[in-house]
Amino acid sequence: MKKLFLILLLFGLQISFAQETSTISGYISGEGHKLQWVNVQLSGTKHKTVTDSLGYYTLENIAVGNYTLQVSQVGFQTIKKKIEVIKDSIQSYDFELTDNENQLNEVVVSGTLKAVKRLESAVPVEVYSPVFFKKNPTPSIYEALQNINGVRPQLNCGVCNTGDIHINGLEGPYTLVLIDGMPIVSSLSTVYGLSGIPNSLVERIEIVKGPASSLYGSEAVGGLINIITKNPTNAPLFSADVFTTSYLETNVDLGMKFNPTKKATTLLGINYFDYNQVVDKDKDGFTDVTLSQRISVFNKWNFQRENNRLFSIAARGMYEDRWGGDVRWDKKYRGGDEIYGESIYTKRGELIGSYQLPFEEKLMLSFSGNVHYQDSRYGTTSYIANQKIGFLQLTWDKKIGRNDFLAGIATRYSYYDDNTTATKEAESTWLPGIFVQDEITLSPKSQVLLGMRYDYNSIHGSIFTPRVAYRWKTNENTIFRLNAGTGFRVVNLFTEDHAALTGSRDVVIKSDLKPERSVNANLNYIQKINFINGTFIGIETTVFYTRFSNKIISDYETDPNKIIYDNINGYAISQGISTNVDLNFTNGLKFILGATVLDNKNVQDGISERPLLTEKFTGTWSVSYKIEPWNVLLDYTGNLYSPMKLPLLSDLDPRDPNSPWYSIQNIQFTYFGWKNFELYGGVKNLLNFTPKRNNPFLISRTNDPFDKNVQYDSAGKALVTPDNPYGLTFDTTYVYGQNQTIRGFFGLRYTLR
């Protein structure tokens, strides 16, 4: 009888349990596609699972009650949703994961040369993912940076459209550009190094604002841009991104993954860009935009090794043929004085790799090399340059108690030769160095970093660069960071400033240019605000100060017929405040807002002067809204710049001495309702702004680019004549922004995972 009673009791409990439990199911998607291997769990319970190959999940036998459903996946923002499980039901919850660009806690490597969560790094690092750059698709990384706060692509030539990247108002040569942490985009390639990197292969871009010479050496004076390429193991099998504009600019990005052996995975990327339309909307007889044809091939290999030791190697080859000038120009006029044109042939090869040595200690050997050949004609001026750079570095990474050590030795060899009068013979430079860094955890909330580097330049001698950083986390959502350090830069003039080659100004180098040095400090503040309804706000503010000695300035004003280069007889200051705000709302609306206030000045003989082409204010924004029922994403991006001082030729020059307030704004619609496909299109430069607005002309004397009809006085100054009422010579340096009018674009993306 007792056994019968016990059986009936257990049977009743089973019925009761079955009636009071439920099932939760649904699917997870991201970037418009179903995602597999996404973690789904009820916080605080043992109920957890992962999505299948089609993105679906199921949690069964859930007891009645209130729970927090958490969905997480590497590379995406974690979603937490409060739910109530109802008795004897099947409840469905679908989620769309968004890129983690605004969560402020991605893994970064650029600040300390080791992988660390962004919020745990003592050095502030900004991170931008491909999702950010898709909001305004561009054919090169150079153009893609225009919507990053405090970063401005600057055109330096109104004909060949070469340019560089300004960070916090500092010219391009002060920024070191890395690919996978290797310094292979520098010197001669600074002008072109950010072109031709297949966007489909970019995992993320890390930006450090402020000197990083204590880790990276010369050229990291104003900051660094580190382009991290995708790990072949995690990359999709095939990806394609093709778009064109109403200017008939066509850009093709292809990415393909292969597994030749069980232990090797390779990723092949191809970028092709073609623009072959002669456009002259400002009616000056010269091309508004440089014509270009570019092909770039990138191949990266990862090899599986014992104990997950790293071995990665990659190579890239790039060729570009670009020209701008008189709309009648043809290659038969190249280098002649009949029809003016600026024609540039560029060939470039790169090799980068990392190999973890087979020891118990973590020893990493990194290497890179590049060759760059350029054959250019700026009118009748011939510039033929050859550059080779080799880099080798060994680092040791070790944690001992509260100390996290990083030490390394590095050497860099640079060879440079050109046909200019400034380079009498080929120059070879060795730059061996040693560095050490210690991150000390003082408490769970505070951390200090001490670092120093010693380099020996075979021409300029010893260079010492220390730095210190302190991080204080008051709580999980509030962080303060203080950084201070020094920087240095060794200059190679013609590789960095192509304005010295174009136009008719003579180049004057007053003395042997000494290495530039800097002292920097910045205070960084991060505040995260998470609301109960899922809304997220992230605020990051940085106050920065940099003082330069021996800064090299280009003087366009002392003599309008010359560009005079010399070390400053005094000092230079770059200071300001920068703020980024990220807002994510649960209804699919997202804002990324940025503003930077700059105060840059050169001080000589007690006189302070703002440098040319330096803005006092810059603002950027990105507004995104996802319309789920229509499978449409709307992106509205833009920037705003305050006036900049521009180079004029004389007191009679009728062009405005300052640029106006101007803004470049873009809008894009993306349809993601088809499996594996994205269809996008929109309008660039909505306000139809060009520098020609309110100016009589941009390039002076386009009717006489070889100055055959210019008359000069005994001092070499151009005279006012009926044919030359302003006393000008041919000049292409009056340029500050892109010269393309409003235009439409249309593109298609395909991804096979």
Salt bridges, closest charged atoms under 4 A:
GLU96 OE2 - LYS626 NZ 3.25
GLU101 OE2 - LYS590 NZ 3.84
GLU106 OE1 - ARG118 NH1 3.90
GLU126 OE2 - LYS209 NZ 3.07
ASP164 OD1 - HIS166 NE2 3.16
ASP180 OD2 - LYS300 NZ 3.44
GLU206 OE2 - ARG204 NE 2.69
GLU219 OE1 - ARG412 NH2 3.70
ASP241 OD2 - ARG749 NE 2.98
GLU249 OE1 - ARG743 NE 3.71
GLU320 OE2 - ARG294 NH1 3.86
GLU320 OE2 - ARG322 NH1 3.35
ASP321 OD2 - LYS331 NZ 2.74
ASP326 OD2 - ARG328 NH2 2.89
ASP337 OD2 - LYS708 NZ 3.94
GLU350 OE2 - ARG316 NH2 2.83
GLU350 OE2 - ARG348 NE 2.63
GLU361 OE2 - LYS398 NZ 3.16
ASP375 OD1 - ARG334 NH1 3.66
ASP375 OD1 - ARG377 NH1 2.52
ASP397 OD1 - LYS114 NZ 2.96
ASP404 OD1 - LYS114 NZ 2.54
ASP455 OD2 - ARG453 NE 2.76
GLU476 OE2 - LYS473 NZ 3.57
GLU496 OE1 - ARG489 NH1 2.71
GLU516 OE1 - ARG489 NE 3.09
GLU540 OE1 - ARG118 NH2 2.60
GLU557 OE2 - LYS645 NZ 3.35
ASP559 OD2 - LYS562 NZ 3.85
GLU609 OE2 - LYS645 NZ 2.60
GLU615 OE1 - ARG152 NE 3.17
ASP635 OD1 - LYS135 NZ 3.77
ASP653 OD2 - ARG655 NH2 2.82
GLU678 OE1 - ARG749 NH1 3.00
ASP704 OD2 - ARG701 NH2 2.89
ASP723 OD2 - ARG701 NH2 3.31
ASP731 OD1 - ARG505 NE 3.25
ASP731 OD2 - ARG655 NH2 3.69
